[in-house]
Amino acid sequence: MDFSELDIKCIIGIVERGKADKVVEAAKKAGAKGATIFYGRGTGETEVNKFLKLHIESSKEIIIILCEEEIKEEIMNAMVTVGRLKDPGTGIVFSLQVTDLIGLRHRKDFEE
């Protein structure tokens, strides 16, 4: 099957360090097949530090999940709930359309 025929979404979540495992666990319960987690550092805190002379932890965990369009909303809702992402400063979650996909041929769920 040509992956370009599928409606695949990429969900990206950026959460406070130490919270990604719980967020990914909730995403899996909602239908995600897996996730990639890596570490990053935000730049917005640097500007706050210049003005307020405060140390703010800028270390983040970035979560990437590929899924079918049909389950995207449920996965994102689970991530928002468990990560408390509606609370200020706790993180964000968004999705992108995947236009090219190579390397998931072993995943039957994407091929059917």
ABEGO torsion letter per residue (X at the ends): XBAAABBBBBBBBBBBBGAAAAAAAAAAAAGBAEBBBBBBBBAAAAAAAAAAGBBBBABBBBBBBBBBAAAAAAAAAAAAAAAGAABBGAEBBBBBBBABBBGAAABAAAAX
